[in-house]
Amino acid sequence: MTFELLAKDPASNARSGRITTAHGAIQTPIFMPVGTVGSVKGVYHKDLKDDVRAQIILGNTYHLYLRPGLEILRKAGGLHCFTSWDRPMLTDSGGFQVFSLSPIRKIGPDGCTFSSHIDGSRHTFTPENNMDTQRTIGADIIMALDECCPGDAEYAYAEKSLNLTQRWLERCVARFDSTEPLYGYPQALFPIVQGCVYPDLRKRAAEHAVAMDREGYAIGGLAVGEPTEKMYEMLELLHPLLPAGKPRYLMGVGTPANILEGIARGVDMFDCVMPTRNGRNGMIFTWEGTINLRNAKWADDFSPLDPQGTSFVDHTYTRAYVRHLTVAGEMLAAEIASEHNLAFYLDLVTKAREHIFAGDFAAWKDAVVKKLETRL
């Protein structure tokens, strides 16, 4: 994996670049649709490519490890072949899923033991077998195993958690570097910078991660309960500490406004379930603000789903029709809303790239964020 920095915004830390992987190039900043179990919910691959214009999607190690399981994925030739997705893929380590199941997991120096949410069976992730698992899944970019510290954690807990994450990272790197990819193309390993909302811990985490000298770096443990202002503060802190010539990935973030503010603070890659999850519940993101289609005010609104949108569904279906489908519980409503929201997020980062190249990103961002945060 390589990264080429192509443009910088003169009035912020926003930048645009190109990540090149064995499965294609990725223009940054980029939003990555979440395909937890090997599918982006409710959206066909053809529509992901042609309408959403997704350049890279995610898979989740925890879920794929449990089902369909490593034997099936290995026989299939990896997740790309299993799902018939021929563009880049990224997998997280599954750590967030393990640690969010707090009643049924146990963390120790060697790794974490957890119970399957499917059948209650017991499993263990160590840094070593987690790397082996992600080798078997076969994503182009994989994450180190970490503990995702809650955003409101006390300092003592956050420091203990970071110490564990750093020891695990060293073991992940050692295992990754001593093994080979399974399917004939290279993989890149990203460390995850943790440290909660404490500047000294974040600084220590960044310096330790950079010392591993990997192709890129993830930023974890944000948007997990801390105030939004703290998230932005941590991103500003990390900007000069992470190498300028390597991509930065902010994990699990967030709203359209969060993404633009993250770009302004030097972030290159984003993912979040919000476009599809909220879409399935009737929430539509538009350039004028957010729409809750369950509200009666949209029942006779025959305007396009998003008059400024660029996707097929934006100008094919009206708000009144999609509201009708949503209230009726029709499957098509979730499909239309998911496709629209993902296309909107991809359009958002596309326009961000254009304004970075034009040199007016900061002014554009300040103007558009006000609209994006409006509830219509």
C-alpha positions in Angstrom: 0.0 0.0 0.0 1.3 3.5 -0.9 0.0 7.0 -0.1 0.6 10.1 -2.2 -0.2 13.5 -0.8 -1.7 15.6 -3.6 -3.1 18.9 -2.2 -3.4 20.8 1.1 -5.9 23.5 2.1 -4.1 26.7 3.0 -6.5 27.7 5.8 -6.8 24.3 7.7 -5.1 21.0 8.0 -7.3 19.4 5.3 -5.5 17.4 2.7 -6.2 15.2 -0.3 -4.2 12.2 -1.5 -4.3 8.8 -3.1 -4.0 5.4 -1.5 -3.0 2.7 -3.8 -3.7 -1.0 -3.0 -3.6 -4.2 -5.0 -7.3 -3.9 -5.5 -7.3 -0.3 -6.7 -6.8 3.3 -5.8 -8.6 5.3 -3.2 -8.9 9.1 -3.4 -8.8 10.8 0.0 -10.5 12.1 2.1 -12.8 9.1 1.7 -15.8 7.6 3.5 -15.9 3.8 3.7 -19.3 2.1 3.8 -19.5 -0.5 6.6 -20.0 -4.1 5.4 -20.0 -5.8 8.8 -20.7 -9.4 7.8 -19.5 -9.1 4.2 -22.4 -6.9 2.9 -23.3 -3.3 3.1 -26.9 -3.7 4.4 -29.6 -3.3 1.7 -27.2 -2.2 -1.2 -26.2 -4.3 -4.1 -22.5 -4.2 -5.2 -23.5 -2.7 -8.5 -25.2 0.2 -6.8 -22.3 0.6 -4.4 -20.1 1.0 -7.4 -22.2 3.0 -9.8 -24.6 5.1 -7.6 -22.9 5.3 -4.2 -19.4 5.4 -5.9 -17.8 3.5 -3.0 -14.0 3.1 -3.5 -13.5 0.9 -0.4 -15.7 -1.0 2.1 -15.2 -2.5 5.5 -15.6 -5.9 7.0 -15.7 -6.8 10.7 -13.3 -9.4 12.0 -15.4 -10.3 15.0 -18.5 -11.1 13.0 -16.7 -12.7 10.1 -14.7 -14.9 12.5 -17.9 -16.2 14.1 -19.9 -16.5 10.9 -19.2 -17.7 8.2 -16.0 -18.7 9.9 -12.3 -18.9 8.8 -12.6 -22.3 7.1 -15.2 -21.0 4.7 -13.4 -17.8 4.0 -10.1 -19.6 3.4 -11.8 -22.1 1.0 -13.4 -19.2 -0.8 -10.1 -17.5 -1.3 -10.7 -14.6 1.1 -13.4 -12.1 1.6 -12.9 -10.4 -1.8 -13.7 -13.7 -3.6 -16.4 -14.7 -1.1 -18.3 -11.5 -1.6 -17.4 -10.8 -5.2 -16.1 -7.3 -4.3 -13.1 -6.5 -6.4 -12.2 -3.1 -4.9 -10.2 -2.4 -1.8 -11.3 -3.7 1.6 -10.4 -2.8 5.2 -11.1 -4.9 8.3 -11.1 -3.7 11.9 -9.7 -6.1 14.5 -13.1 -6.8 16.2 -11.8 -5.3 19.4 -14.6 -2.7 19.6 -17.2 -5.5 19.3 -15.5 -7.7 21.9 -15.2 -4.8 24.4 -18.7 -3.6 23.8 -20.0 -7.0 25.0 -18.7 -6.2 28.5 -20.9 -8.7 30.4 -19.5 -11.7 28.4 -15.8 -10.9 28.0 -12.5 -11.1 30.0 -9.4 -9.0 29.2 -5.9 -10.0 30.2 -2.3 -9.5 29.1 -2.5 -12.4 26.6 -5.7 -11.2 24.9 -9.4 -11.3 25.4 -11.9 -14.2 25.9 -15.5 -13.6 24.9 -18.7 -15.3 24.3 -20.3 -15.4 20.9 -23.5 -13.4 20.6 -24.8 -16.1 18.3 -24.6 -19.3 20.4 -22.7 -18.4 23.6 -19.6 -20.4 22.6 -16.3 -19.2 24.1 -13.5 -17.8 22.0 -10.2 -16.0 22.5 -8.5 -13.2 20.5 -4.8 -12.8 21.0 -2.7 -10.3 19.1 -1.2 -13.3 17.2 -4.4 -15.2 16.2 -6.1 -11.9 15.4 -3.4 -11.2 12.8 -3.8 -14.7 11.5 -7.6 -14.2 11.3 -7.2 -11.0 9.3 -4.7 -12.7 7.1 -7.4 -15.3 6.4 -10.1 -12.7 5.8 -7.6 -11.0 3.4 -8.5 -7.3 3.5 -6.1 -4.9 1.9 -5.8 -2.9 5.1 -6.1 -4.5 8.6 -6.1 -3.1 12.1 -4.1 -4.1 15.2 -5.9 -5.6 18.1 -6.6 -2.9 20.8 -8.8 -2.2 23.7 -11.3 0.6 23.0 -11.4 2.7 26.1 -14.7 4.4 26.9 -14.7 8.2 26.3 -15.6 9.0 29.9 -13.0 6.7 31.5 -10.9 7.9 34.5 -7.3 8.6 33.8 -6.0 5.5 35.7 -8.2 3.2 33.6 -7.3 5.0 30.4 -3.6 4.6 31.1 -3.9 1.0 32.0 -5.9 0.3 28.8 -3.3 2.1 26.7 -0.4 0.1 28.2 -2.3 -3.0 27.2 -3.0 -1.8 23.7 0.7 -0.9 23.2 1.9 -4.3 24.3 -0.7 -5.9 22.0 0.4 -3.7 19.1 4.0 -4.8 19.4 2.9 -8.4 19.3 0.6 -7.7 16.3 3.5 -6.1 14.4 5.8 -9.0 15.2 3.2 -11.6 14.1 2.3 -9.7 11.0 5.9 -9.2 9.9 6.7 -12.9 10.5 3.8 -14.1 8.3 2.8 -13.8 4.6 -0.5 -12.9 2.9 -2.5 -15.9 1.8 -4.0 -14.8 -1.5 -1.1 -13.3 -3.6 -1.4 -9.6 -2.8 0.0 -7.5 0.0 -1.8 -6.3 3.1 -1.1 -3.2 5.3 -1.3 -3.1 9.1 -2.5 0.1 10.8 -1.8 0.6 14.5 -4.7 2.2 16.5 -3.8 5.3 18.5 -5.8 5.2 21.7 -5.5 7.3 24.9 -9.0 8.5 25.6 -9.3 12.3 26.0 -6.0 12.7 27.9 -3.4 14.7 25.8 -0.4 13.0 27.4 -1.8 9.5 26.7 -2.7 10.4 23.1 0.8 11.8 22.6 2.4 8.7 24.0 0.2 6.5 21.9 1.0 8.4 18.7 4.7 8.3 19.3 4.6 4.5 20.1 2.5 3.8 17.0 4.7 5.9 14.7 7.7 4.0 16.0 6.2 0.8 14.5 6.7 2.5 11.0 3.5 1.2 9.3 1.8 2.3 6.1 -0.9 4.2 7.9 -2.4 5.0 11.3 -5.9 4.6 12.8 -7.3 6.9 15.5 -9.6 5.0 17.9 -11.6 5.6 21.0 -13.3 8.8 19.8 -17.1 9.3 19.4 -17.5 6.8 22.2 -19.1 9.0 24.9 -16.8 12.0 25.1 -18.0 15.5 24.2 -17.6 16.4 20.5 -15.2 19.2 21.4 -12.9 16.7 23.0 -12.8 14.6 19.9 -11.8 17.7 17.8 -9.2 18.6 20.4 -7.6 15.1 20.2 -7.5 15.3 16.4 -5.8 18.7 16.5 -3.3 17.3 19.0 -2.5 14.3 16.8 -2.2 16.1 13.5 1.5 17.2 14.0 2.4 13.9 15.7 1.4 11.5 12.9 3.5 11.4 9.7 2.2 13.8 7.0 3.0 11.3 4.3 0.8 8.5 5.6 -3.0 8.3 5.8 -5.0 8.8 9.1 -8.2 6.8 9.7 -10.7 8.1 12.2 -12.6 5.0 13.3 -16.4 5.0 13.6 -17.1 8.7 12.9 -19.6 10.0 12.3 -22.2 12.7 11.3 -21.7 14.7 8.1 -20.5 17.6 10.2 -18.1 15.4 12.2 -16.6 14.2 8.9 -16.0 17.7 7.6 -14.5 18.8 10.9 -12.3 15.7 10.9 -11.1 16.5 7.4 -10.3 20.1 8.5 -8.1 18.5 11.2 -6.1 16.3 8.9 -8.1 13.0 8.8 -8.1 11.1 5.5 -10.4 8.1 6.1 -13.8 7.6 7.8 -16.3 4.9 8.4 -19.6 4.8 10.3 -22.8 2.8 10.4 -24.9 6.0 10.6 -25.9 6.3 6.9 -27.4 2.8 6.7 -28.5 2.4 10.3 -30.2 5.7 10.5 -31.6 5.3 6.9 -33.3 2.1 7.9 -35.1 4.1 10.6 -36.3 6.8 8.2 -33.5 9.4 8.6 -32.3 11.1 5.4 -29.2 13.3 5.2 -29.5 16.1 2.6 -27.5 19.2 1.7 -30.1 21.3 3.4 -30.2 19.3 6.6 -31.5 16.1 8.1 -35.0 14.8 7.4 -37.0 12.4 9.6 -39.4 10.8 7.1 -41.6 9.4 9.9 -42.8 13.0 10.6 -46.2 13.7 9.1 -45.0 16.9 7.4 -43.4 14.8 4.6 -46.6 12.8 3.8 -47.5 15.1 0.8 -44.1 16.4 -0.1 -43.7 15.3 -3.7 -40.3 16.9 -4.2 -37.2 14.7 -4.9 -35.6 12.9 -1.9 -32.7 15.4 -2.2 -32.9 18.0 -4.9 -29.2 18.7 -4.7 -28.3 15.0 -4.5 -26.3 13.2 -7.2 -27.6 9.6 -6.8 -30.1 7.7 -8.9 -32.6 7.4 -6.0 -32.4 11.2 -5.2 -34.3 12.1 -8.4 -36.3 8.9 -8.9 -38.3 8.8 -5.6 -40.2 11.6 -3.8 -40.1 12.2 0.0 -43.8 11.4 0.2 -43.3 8.0 -1.4 -40.3 7.0 0.6 -42.1 8.1 3.8 -45.0 5.9 2.8 -42.7 2.9 2.4 -41.0 3.7 5.7 -44.2 3.9 7.7 -45.5 0.8 6.0 -42.4 -1.1 7.0 -41.5 -1.9 3.4 -38.1 -3.3 2.7 -37.6 -1.0 -0.2 -37.7 2.0 2.1 -34.5 0.8 3.9 -32.8 0.1 0.5 -33.6 3.5 -0.9 -32.6 5.4 2.3 -29.4 3.4 2.7 -28.4 4.0 -0.9 -29.2 7.7 -0.7 -27.4 8.3 2.6 -24.3 6.4 1.4 -24.2 8.3 -1.8 -24.6 11.6 0.1 -21.6 10.7 2.3 -19.5 9.9 -0.7 -20.7 13.1 -2.4 -19.7 15.0 0.7 -16.1 13.8 0.7 -15.9 14.2 -3.1 -16.9 17.9 -2.8 -14.4 18.2 0.1 -11.6 16.9 -2.1 -12.6 19.4 -4.8 -12.5 22.3 -2.4 -9.2 21.2 -1.0 -7.7 21.3 -4.5 -9.4 24.7 -5.1 -7.9 26.0 -1.9 -11.1 27.2 -0.3 -12.1 24.1 1.8 -12.1 25.9 5.1 -14.6 28.6 4.0 -16.8 26.1 2.2 -16.8 23.8 5.2 -17.8 26.6 7.6 -20.7 27.5 5.4 -22.0 24.0 4.7 -21.7 22.6 8.3 -24.4 25.0 9.4 -26.8 23.5 7.0 -25.8 19.9 7.6 -26.6 20.3 11.3 -30.2 21.7 10.6 -33.2 19.4 11.4 -35.7 20.0 8.6 
